[in-house]
């Protein structure tokens, strides 16, 4: 029943060689990787107005120069991340740039910040989408948390179905949203140009405002920079693009930057001209649409697509988080389970972990967008600053052609990003203070995990003890590579019988050839049988092989014994850092008749 439900929700398993079919075109990549940045126009302007409203409506004209500053930062970040794409075409973004140029700890800080940021991306996007729904239907406002949780589960299932499939679903809402907002901007600007909107609704540019200060303006600017979240996602996911991947990624980044600039500028201008201020129960975009079209079908169309794009903007987090978790796990700073692809060739463990974490955040903050955005912005501007600084160091060291211009671009991006981070941190310290504790704790956890994996690697280095042979059963030894544990298991089996067969399950042909070559070089007198698994399953091909062996030796009175090598970590919590393949094999084979299952434990000392 579980399998049937899983197939219904997620779809049939994909073979490993079908991975190439999961690569993204520019238009699909724009939908799946830029939805977060594009959707931020629904709340970016509003965050500026929330700060200015503390002074009064007369201060709303500052929205215009602040928006110009945000656009300037957008340009600097777009040019800078374009350079990162061509410099690091293997992906990894801020984590890889910081780690290579600034050191391991800055890289881990950038990586940890981005992991948290992508969790917040999901929480903020879903919460903002819920706000749009409850703005149109106020009767649903008390059920905001329940609606948000349902939407997270929906988007999780969509992503578990695979990258290409989720991109195909996302493409339509993203481009419909862009069309709807451009329509709103065109009609709104037309009404302004033809005098249909009174010029007395807003304060005039340059109007003196009592109580205004540079500190408050900088605070409003930093809040408006929430519209820039998601800009870095494309640089993290370059391997997901079709070839030539760097060129396609850079083009997609430029498209995203241009569209975001147009949408943000239009919404900011209309909110100023209409004299719109923030409301607790209605978003700024909803107010603009209501003033422009009235509460008719066009208004509800704009609200509907805004709600949809805000919900589906969470897909940027679902696309970037698993890839970043994979990069950290590959470098042994996160559990290896994040390196494993699921049935649909996505990093399913990363997707599920992200879903659970975002739901906990939504429940904890009661789906209130304004409470989540300060954390969101801090999470993204730390890696912004580190990645720009890392690129500055790279240009100074390497000095390629035109490096001075590249350095200036990164320098401007680094300075503004650091300024925004500092302002957010100082002005909203009561909301983000635990970042000071949380980030060092995350870096410490990364190092603890890495220390464990290094200890494991040290203890798995091969040795070749020779034990006395004792005749016995037909021993089948599943092996995952050539390690101390495997060597010890083979020697133990040889001590009991001459009939020992090692079995290796390969997921691709190159891996199969490499293992066969290494085994031949080992020359331990034991036959190696390699089984190919198209669906990345160890259990099924192993069971089929055992059935074949069992049928051949049953008449001669031999007993098939499966000796499962297993290492035992010194600390119990270390178990979550390893794939429990031995447990899965034993659990499955215990149900097989006439097969003896034995475990040879290997205890780690550190």
C-alpha positions as semicolon CSV with decimal commas, in nm:
position;residue;x (nm);y (nm);z (nm)
1;X;0,000;0,000;0,000
2;X;0,284;0,238;0,092
3;X;0,453;0,167;-0,241
4;X;0,130;0,234;-0,432
5;X;0,071;0,566;-0,257
6;X;0,435;0,665;-0,314
7;X;0,411;0,584;-0,686
8;X;0,085;0,783;-0,710
9;X;0,230;1,093;-0,543
10;X;0,588;1,086;-0,671
11;X;0,576;0,877;-0,990
12;X;0,777;0,585;-1,123
13;X;1,148;0,551;-1,039
14;X;1,394;0,688;-1,293
15;X;1,708;0,506;-1,403
16;X;2,044;0,665;-1,330
17;X;2,122;0,724;-1,698
18;X;1,809;0,941;-1,723
19;X;1,977;1,212;-1,514
20;X;2,067;1,408;-1,826
21;X;1,700;1,445;-1,908
22;X;1,654;1,632;-1,579
23;X;1,870;1,927;-1,691
24;X;1,697;2,264;-1,724
25;X;1,659;2,496;-2,018
26;X;1,690;2,872;-1,960
27;X;1,314;2,930;-1,951
28;X;1,252;2,646;-1,708
29;X;1,549;2,747;-1,495
30;X;1,417;3,103;-1,479
31;X;1,091;2,965;-1,343
32;X;1,236;2,728;-1,086
33;X;1,540;2,930;-0,969
34;X;1,413;3,288;-1,001
35;X;1,065;3,251;-0,858
36;X;1,189;3,355;-0,512
37;X;1,356;3,674;-0,638
38;X;1,068;3,766;-0,870
39;X;0,803;3,701;-0,608
40;X;0,979;3,930;-0,358
41;X;0,829;4,231;-0,539
42;X;0,507;4,133;-0,359
43;X;0,659;4,230;-0,021
44;X;0,984;4,422;-0,091
45;X;0,818;4,763;-0,130
46;X;0,590;4,688;0,163
47;X;0,890;4,629;0,392
48;X;1,021;4,978;0,308
49;X;0,683;5,136;0,382
50;X;0,652;4,954;0,716
51;X;0,968;5,131;0,837
52;X;0,871;5,471;0,691
53;X;0,524;5,446;0,847
54;X;0,682;5,481;1,192
55;X;0,743;5,849;1,103
56;X;0,416;5,911;0,918
57;X;0,266;5,911;0,569
58;X;0,462;6,224;0,480
59;X;0,776;6,009;0,475
60;X;0,643;5,777;0,203
61;X;0,813;5,979;-0,072
62;X;1,147;5,843;0,052
63;X;1,028;5,513;-0,096
64;X;1,148;5,635;-0,437
65;X;1,517;5,713;-0,359
66;X;1,539;5,404;-0,139
67;X;1,412;5,191;-0,428
68;X;1,683;5,344;-0,652
69;X;1,943;5,230;-0,399
70;X;1,797;4,878;-0,397
71;X;1,812;4,868;-0,779
72;X;2,175;4,979;-0,771
73;X;2,258;4,692;-0,534
74;X;2,065;4,454;-0,760
75;X;2,284;4,559;-1,053
76;X;2,603;4,510;-0,850
77;X;2,494;4,166;-0,729
78;X;2,383;4,055;-1,075
79;X;2,719;4,152;-1,231
80;X;2,908;3,996;-0,941
81;X;2,724;3,663;-0,946
82;X;2,769;3,654;-1,323
83;X;3,143;3,656;-1,256
84;X;3,103;3,382;-0,995
85;X;2,913;3,166;-1,246
86;X;3,198;3,177;-1,499
87;X;3,468;3,143;-1,231
88;X;3,302;2,846;-1,057
89;X;3,100;2,663;-1,324
90;X;3,076;2,352;-1,102
91;X;2,828;2,537;-0,880
92;X;2,852;2,587;-0,506
93;X;2,809;2,965;-0,510
94;X;2,901;3,152;-0,194
95;X;3,008;2,836;-0,007
96;X;3,268;2,733;-0,263
97;X;3,390;3,090;-0,330
98;X;3,433;3,165;0,041
99;X;3,591;2,827;0,121
100;X;3,846;2,851;-0,162
101;X;3,946;3,215;-0,118
102;X;3,880;3,299;0,249
103;X;3,929;2,964;0,422
104;X;3,725;2,673;0,554
105;X;3,545;2,857;0,836
106;X;3,422;3,149;0,621
107;X;3,307;2,890;0,367
108;X;3,117;2,700;0,636
109;X;2,964;3,025;0,765
110;X;2,846;3,106;0,412
111;X;2,718;2,751;0,363
112;X;2,544;2,743;0,701
113;X;2,388;3,085;0,642
114;X;2,256;2,976;0,303
115;X;2,111;2,652;0,442
116;X;1,919;2,854;0,700
117;X;1,827;3,110;0,435
118;X;1,675;2,844;0,211
119;X;1,468;2,711;0,500
120;X;1,350;3,068;0,558
121;X;1,288;3,105;0,184
122;X;1,027;2,833;0,207
123;X;0,877;2,969;0,529
124;X;0,864;3,332;0,405
125;X;0,734;3,243;0,059
126;X;0,461;3,018;0,190
127;X;0,365;3,269;0,463
128;X;0,352;3,552;0,205
129;X;0,136;3,339;-0,023
130;X;-0,095;3,272;0,269
131;X;-0,113;3,649;0,334
132;X;-0,221;3,704;-0,027
133;X;-0,494;3,440;0,007
134;X;-0,625;3,582;0,335
135;X;-0,614;3,938;0,192
136;X;-0,859;3,832;-0,078
137;X;-1,063;3,613;0,159
138;X;-1,040;3,765;0,512
139;X;-1,258;3,488;0,655
140;X;-0,957;3,253;0,615
141;X;-0,722;3,470;0,822
142;X;-0,758;3,262;1,145
143;X;-0,644;2,953;0,952
144;X;-0,317;3,100;0,817
145;X;-0,090;2,841;0,982
146;X;-0,298;2,543;0,863
147;X;-0,309;2,679;0,506
148;X;0,070;2,738;0,509
149;X;0,146;2,383;0,629
150;X;-0,077;2,235;0,358
151;X;0,103;2,441;0,093
152;X;0,447;2,326;0,217
153;X;0,338;1,963;0,189
154;X;0,206;2,027;-0,162
155;X;0,528;2,190;-0,283
156;X;0,732;1,911;-0,120
157;X;0,546;1,643;-0,314
158;X;0,592;1,847;-0,631
159;X;0,968;1,859;-0,579
160;X;0,995;1,492;-0,492
161;X;0,858;1,422;-0,839
162;X;1,178;1,561;-0,992
163;X;1,348;1,879;-1,111
164;X;1,212;1,887;-1,465
165;X;0,857;1,809;-1,362
166;X;0,848;2,076;-1,091
167;X;0,999;2,327;-1,338
168;X;0,729;2,243;-1,594
169;X;0,459;2,312;-1,335
170;X;0,628;2,632;-1,215
171;X;0,688;2,786;-1,557
172;X;0,324;2,875;-1,620
173;X;0,250;3,049;-1,285
174;X;0,579;3,241;-1,295
175;X;0,524;3,382;-1,643
176;X;0,155;3,446;-1,576
177;X;0,258;3,637;-1,261
178;X;0,510;3,846;-1,457
179;X;0,240;3,920;-1,717
180;X;-0,015;4,012;-1,447
181;X;0,218;4,252;-1,263
182;X;0,333;4,414;-1,589
183;X;-0,035;4,456;-1,683
184;X;-0,100;4,614;-1,345
185;X;0,196;4,849;-1,388
186;X;0,100;4,950;-1,745
187;X;-0,262;5,020;-1,656
188;X;-0,161;5,199;-1,335
189;X;0,096;5,418;-1,510
190;X;-0,157;5,493;-1,786
191;X;-0,413;5,610;-1,530
192;X;-0,148;5,828;-1,366
193;X;-0,035;5,975;-1,700
194;X;-0,393;6,055;-1,809
195;X;-0,477;6,227;-1,480
196;X;-0,723;5,964;-1,358
197;X;-0,533;5,940;-1,029
198;X;-0,519;6,254;-0,816
199;X;-0,163;6,386;-0,755
200;X;-0,272;6,488;-0,405
201;X;-0,282;6,131;-0,273
202;X;0,091;6,126;-0,205
203;X;0,347;6,361;-0,050
204;X;0,558;6,541;-0,308
205;X;0,924;6,450;-0,353
206;X;1,141;6,659;-0,121
207;X;0,865;6,729;0,130
208;X;1,027;6,802;0,469
209;X;0,952;6,531;0,724
210;X;0,987;6,587;1,097
211;X;1,174;6,310;1,279
212;X;1,342;6,159;0,973
213;X;1,701;6,044;1,021
214;X;1,977;5,879;0,823
215;X;1,957;5,580;1,055
216;X;1,586;5,528;0,978
217;X;1,646;5,565;0,603
218;X;1,922;5,306;0,616
219;X;1,690;5,079;0,810
220;X;1,421;5,120;0,543
221;X;1,681;5,051;0,273
222;X;1,793;4,730;0,445
223;X;1,430;4,617;0,474
224;X;1,374;4,687;0,105
225;X;1,675;4,472;0,020
226;X;1,460;4,171;0,110
227;X;1,352;4,202;-0,254
228;X;1,700;4,076;-0,350
229;X;1,679;3,742;-0,175
230;X;1,718;3,451;-0,412
231;X;1,961;3,631;-0,647
232;X;2,237;3,383;-0,553
233;X;2,034;3,066;-0,617
234;X;2,136;3,042;-0,985
235;X;2,508;3,035;-0,900
236;X;2,446;2,743;-0,661
237;X;2,263;2,534;-0,921
238;X;2,479;2,564;-1,234
239;X;2,507;2,181;-1,270
240;X;2,128;2,169;-1,319
241;X;2,150;2,365;-1,648
242;X;2,176;2,218;-1,994
243;X;2,511;2,260;-2,168
244;X;2,676;2,504;-2,200
245;X;2,574;2,535;-1,834
246;X;2,771;2,851;-1,732
247;X;2,652;3,048;-2,034
248;X;2,290;2,942;-1,984
249;X;2,311;3,020;-1,613
250;X;2,456;3,368;-1,678
251;X;2,182;3,442;-1,934
252;X;1,914;3,328;-1,689
253;X;2,065;3,550;-1,418
254;X;2,056;3,853;-1,651
255;X;1,693;3,779;-1,743
256;X;1,599;3,751;-1,379
257;X;1,774;4,077;-1,287
258;X;1,603;4,269;-1,568
259;X;1,255;4,140;-1,491
260;X;1,299;4,196;-1,117
261;X;1,412;4,556;-1,175
262;X;1,105;4,635;-1,390
263;X;0,855;4,477;-1,151
264;X;1,005;4,630;-0,835
265;X;1,028;4,976;-0,993
266;X;0,667;4,966;-1,114
267;X;0,519;4,849;-0,784
268;X;0,722;5,106;-0,589
269;X;0,614;5,393;-0,818
270;X;0,245;5,301;-0,805
271;X;0,248;5,258;-0,427
272;X;0,398;5,608;-0,399
273;X;0,160;5,776;-0,643
274;X;-0,147;5,612;-0,493
275;X;-0,034;5,713;-0,142
276;X;-0,058;5,353;-0,024
277;X;0,065;5,251;0,320
278;X;0,107;4,913;0,486
279;X;-0,197;4,741;0,642
280;X;-0,208;4,443;0,875
281;X;-0,484;4,267;0,682
282;X;-0,409;4,367;0,319
283;X;-0,088;4,363;0,119
284;X;0,043;4,659;-0,081
285;X;-0,001;4,473;-0,411
286;X;-0,362;4,400;-0,318
287;X;-0,421;4,772;-0,247
288;X;-0,261;4,876;-0,579
289;X;-0,470;4,625;-0,774
290;X;-0,785;4,738;-0,593
291;X;-0,714;5,108;-0,671
292;X;-0,630;5,029;-1,033
293;X;-0,905;4,784;-1,131
294;X;-1,149;4,783;-0,840
295;X;-1,255;4,457;-0,677
296;X;-1,344;4,287;-1,004
297;X;-1,225;3,972;-1,179
298;X;-0,893;4,136;-1,280
299;X;-0,820;4,214;-0,914
300;X;-0,890;3,856;-0,810
301;X;-0,680;3,729;-1,101
302;X;-0,381;3,936;-0,982
303;X;-0,433;3,823;-0,623
304;X;-0,459;3,461;-0,732
305;X;-0,139;3,459;-0,939
306;X;0,043;3,657;-0,666
307;X;-0,060;3,398;-0,408
308;X;0,047;3,115;-0,640
309;X;0,388;3,266;-0,721
310;X;0,455;3,340;-0,354
311;X;0,381;2,980;-0,269
312;X;0,580;2,839;-0,559
313;X;0,869;3,077;-0,485
314;X;0,948;2,828;-0,212
315;X;1,070;2,608;-0,495
316;X;1,389;2,815;-0,512
317;X;1,468;2,687;-0,164
318;X;1,371;2,333;-0,260
319;X;1,599;2,351;-0,564
320;X;1,901;2,516;-0,398
321;X;1,898;2,361;-0,048
322;X;1,947;1,996;-0,159
323;X;2,229;2,097;-0,397
324;X;2,409;2,298;-0,127
325;X;2,356;2,018;0,127
326;X;2,504;1,778;-0,129
327;X;2,815;1,998;-0,168
328;X;2,864;2,014;0,209
329;X;2,801;1,640;0,249
330;X;3,043;1,565;-0,036
331;X;3,308;1,758;0,159
332;X;3,208;1,555;0,468
333;X;3,057;1,845;0,663
334;X;2,702;1,707;0,655
335;X;2,559;1,354;0,680
336;X;2,614;1,140;0,371
337;X;2,242;1,081;0,334
338;X;2,228;1,423;0,163
339;X;2,443;1,290;-0,123
340;X;2,195;1,017;-0,217
341;X;1,952;1,057;-0,503
342;X;1,599;0,928;-0,464
343;X;1,368;0,745;-0,701
344;X;1,321;1,054;-0,916
345;X;1,695;1,142;-0,918
346;X;1,652;1,436;-0,684
347;X;1,824;1,466;-0,346
348;X;1,512;1,351;-0,162
349;X;1,661;1,358;0,188
350;X;1,744;1,726;0,149
351;X;1,394;1,801;0,022
352;X;1,225;1,621;0,311
353;X;1,456;1,778;0,572
354;X;1,386;2,125;0,428
355;X;1,011;2,062;0,437
356;X;1,009;1,958;0,803
357;X;1,231;2,249;0,910
358;X;1,018;2,509;0,729
359;X;0,695;2,371;0,878
360;X;0,845;2,402;1,227
361;X;0,937;2,765;1,151
362;X;0,588;2,845;1,023
363;X;0,432;2,699;1,336
364;X;0,684;2,878;1,561
365;X;0,628;3,219;1,398
366;X;0,256;3,162;1,329
367;X;0,304;3,228;0,956
368;X;0,378;3,599;1,018
369;X;0,594;3,721;0,727
370;X;0,717;4,037;0,901
371;X;0,863;3,827;1,185
372;X;1,050;3,596;0,948
373;X;1,193;3,850;0,700
374;X;1,464;3,995;0,934
375;X;1,607;3,644;0,981
376;X;1,566;3,585;0,608
377;X;1,764;3,897;0,518
378;X;2,045;3,825;0,766
379;X;2,076;3,473;0,629
380;X;2,124;3,595;0,273
381;X;2,345;3,902;0,324
382;X;2,612;3,714;0,519
383;X;2,693;3,489;0,219
384;X;2,646;3,789;-0,015
385;X;2,923;3,972;0,174
386;X;3,151;3,667;0,203
387;X;3,118;3,568;-0,162
388;X;3,195;3,922;-0,286
389;X;3,495;3,943;-0,052
390;X;3,614;3,602;-0,170
391;X;3,601;3,717;-0,531
392;X;3,802;4,028;-0,441
393;X;4,078;3,806;-0,297
394;X;4,062;3,587;-0,609
395;X;4,115;3,883;-0,846
396;X;4,399;4,025;-0,635
397;X;4,580;3,688;-0,633
398;X;4,522;3,585;-0,996
399;X;4,508;3,925;-1,174
400;X;4,342;3,802;-1,498
401;X;4,269;4,032;-1,793
402;X;4,032;4,312;-1,688
403;X;4,067;4,220;-1,320
404;X;4,045;4,579;-1,193
405;X;3,691;4,626;-1,327
406;X;3,589;4,287;-1,186
407;X;3,741;4,378;-0,852
408;X;3,553;4,710;-0,842
409;X;3,222;4,535;-0,913
410;X;3,280;4,286;-0,631
411;X;3,409;4,558;-0,398
412;X;3,092;4,766;-0,444
413;X;2,876;4,457;-0,389
414;X;3,071;4,357;-0,078
415;X;3,053;4,704;0,081
416;X;2,680;4,749;0,022
417;X;2,601;4,392;0,129
418;X;2,799;4,437;0,451
419;X;2,627;4,771;0,513
420;X;2,283;4,612;0,473
421;X;2,377;4,322;0,700
422;X;2,513;4,559;0,966
423;X;2,200;4,776;0,956
424;X;1,967;4,478;0,986
425;X;2,174;4,330;1,265
426;X;2,187;4,655;1,466
427;X;1,831;4,777;1,409
428;X;1,663;4,439;1,457
429;X;1,902;4,286;1,706
430;X;1,614;4,174;1,928
431;X;1,484;3,961;1,640
432;X;1,813;3,823;1,504
433;X;2,041;3,815;1,810
434;X;2,054;3,436;1,826
435;X;2,237;3,433;1,488
436;X;2,546;3,516;1,698
437;X;2,499;3,186;1,882
438;X;2,342;2,981;1,606
439;X;2,602;3,027;1,329
440;X;2,904;2,933;1,545
441;X;2,705;2,631;1,665
442;X;2,637;2,527;1,305
443;X;3,006;2,566;1,212
444;X;3,103;2,361;1,519
445;X;2,857;2,091;1,413
446;X;3,007;2,088;1,062
447;X;3,356;2,038;1,209
448;X;3,231;1,765;1,444
449;X;3,080;1,574;1,154
450;X;3,395;1,621;0,946
451;X;3,611;1,500;1,237
452;X;3,401;1,185;1,262
453;X;3,432;1,109;0,891
454;X;3,808;1,161;0,904
455;X;3,828;0,920;1,197
456;X;3,621;0,667;1,002
457;X;3,845;0,703;0,697
458;X;4,157;0,654;0,908
459;X;4,020;0,335;1,061
460;X;3,903;0,191;0,728
461;X;4,246;0,193;0,568
462;X;4,326;-0,158;0,446
463;X;4,540;-0,418;0,620
464;X;4,591;-0,778;0,508
465;X;4,585;-1,024;0,799
466;X;4,621;-1,391;0,704
467;X;4,401;-1,639;0,893
468;X;4,393;-2,020;0,885
469;X;4,146;-2,170;0,636
470;X;3,860;-2,387;0,769
471;X;3,614;-2,553;0,526
472;X;3,253;-2,463;0,573
473;X;2,953;-2,308;0,405
474;X;2,918;-2,104;0,089
475;X;2,980;-1,755;0,217
476;X;2,844;-1,451;0,035
477;X;3,000;-1,123;0,151
478;X;2,835;-0,798;0,029
479;X;3,107;-0,534;-0,008
480;X;3,083;-0,157;-0,056
481;X;3,448;-0,102;-0,139
482;X;3,794;-0,211;-0,028
483;X;3,827;-0,120;0,339
484;X;3,954;-0,266;0,664
485;X;3,606;-0,394;0,746
486;X;3,572;-0,570;0,408
487;X;3,919;-0,725;0,432
488;X;3,845;-0,851;0,784
489;X;3,512;-0,999;0,671
490;X;3,669;-1,175;0,370
491;X;3,944;-1,324;0,584
492;X;3,693;-1,440;0,844
493;X;3,483;-1,612;0,574
494;X;3,794;-1,775;0,425
495;X;3,878;-1,914;0,767
496;X;3,550;-2,106;0,762
497;X;3,531;-2,223;0,400
498;X;3,700;-2,211;0,063
499;X;3,368;-2,117;-0,097
500;X;3,367;-1,739;-0,054
501;X;3,210;-1,499;-0,302
502;X;3,226;-1,122;-0,266
503;X;2,931;-0,931;-0,417
504;X;2,943;-0,565;-0,520
505;X;2,637;-0,369;-0,642
506;X;2,734;-0,092;-0,886
507;X;2,508;0,195;-0,988
508;X;2,695;0,276;-1,310
509;X;2,934;0,094;-1,544
510;X;3,237;0,309;-1,465
511;X;3,200;0,234;-1,094
512;X;3,173;-0,137;-1,179
513;X;3,496;-0,132;-1,381
514;X;3,684;0,058;-1,111
515;X;3,583;-0,191;-0,844
516;X;3,676;-0,491;-1,058
517;X;4,020;-0,340;-1,126
518;X;4,085;-0,267;-0,758
519;X;3,971;-0,615;-0,660
520;X;4,202;-0,775;-0,917
521;X;4,492;-0,573;-0,776
522;X;4,404;-0,696;-0,425
523;X;4,453;-1,059;-0,540
524;X;4,311;-1,222;-0,226
525;X;4,192;-1,538;-0,402
526;X;3,822;-1,456;-0,360
527;X;3,594;-1,423;-0,659
528;X;3,416;-1,090;-0,700
529;X;3,068;-1,078;-0,857
530;X;2,950;-0,731;-0,964
531;X;2,579;-0,666;-0,999
532;X;2,443;-0,364;-1,187
533;X;2,149;-0,173;-1,037
534;X;1,972;0,067;-1,271
535;X;1,748;0,195;-0,993
536;X;2,023;0,247;-0,730
537;X;1,887;-0,033;-0,510
538;X;2,126;-0,266;-0,326
539;X;1,867;-0,503;-0,182
540;X;1,683;-0,621;-0,495
541;X;1,981;-0,730;-0,712
542;X;2,148;-0,892;-0,408
543;X;1,835;-1,096;-0,330
544;X;1,802;-1,212;-0,692
545;X;2,166;-1,323;-0,690
546;X;2,118;-1,514;-0,362
547;X;1,816;-1,695;-0,505
548;X;2,031;-1,811;-0,798
549;X;2,314;-1,933;-0,572
550;X;2,071;-2,102;-0,336
551;X;1,904;-2,299;-0,614
552;X;2,244;-2,425;-0,738
553;X;2,385;-2,541;-0,402
554;X;2,067;-2,666;-0,235
555;X;2,096;-3,022;-0,375
556;X;2,458;-3,062;-0,263
557;X;2,364;-2,988;0,097
558;X;2,551;-2,663;0,125
559;X;2,407;-2,374;0,322
560;X;2,426;-2,021;0,189
561;X;2,554;-1,782;0,453
562;X;2,549;-1,407;0,400
563;X;2,817;-1,239;0,609
564;X;2,723;-0,874;0,647
565;X;3,016;-0,646;0,743
566;X;2,911;-0,367;0,977
567;X;3,103;-0,105;1,169
568;X;2,981;0,025;1,504
569;X;3,047;0,395;1,580
570;X;3,184;0,484;1,920
571;X;2,895;0,725;1,987
572;X;2,536;0,635;1,915
573;X;2,449;0,963;1,747
574;X;2,718;0,891;1,483
575;X;2,480;0,632;1,336
576;X;2,274;0,907;1,170
577;X;2,586;1,010;0,975
578;X;2,604;0,677;0,790
579;X;2,382;0,492;0,547
580;X;2,241;0,191;0,732
581;X;2,294;-0,050;0,441
582;X;2,389;-0,343;0,668
583;X;2,069;-0,302;0,868
584;X;1,857;-0,292;0,551
585;X;2,027;-0,604;0,409
586;X;1,985;-0,800;0,734
587;X;1,623;-0,694;0,775
588;X;1,539;-0,801;0,420
589;X;1,735;-1,131;0,422
590;X;1,595;-1,248;0,755
591;X;1,271;-1,310;0,565
592;X;1,448;-1,530;0,308
593;X;1,422;-1,906;0,366
594;X;1,733;-2,127;0,396
595;X;1,973;-1,835;0,407
596;X;2,187;-1,777;0,714
597;X;2,254;-1,413;0,788
598;X;2,559;-1,330;0,999
599;X;2,701;-0,993;1,104
600;X;3,068;-0,922;1,160
601;X;3,088;-0,600;1,365
602;X;3,382;-0,364;1,356
603;X;3,396;-0,119;1,648
604;X;3,545;0,223;1,595
605;X;3,765;0,352;1,874
606;X;3,709;0,720;1,806
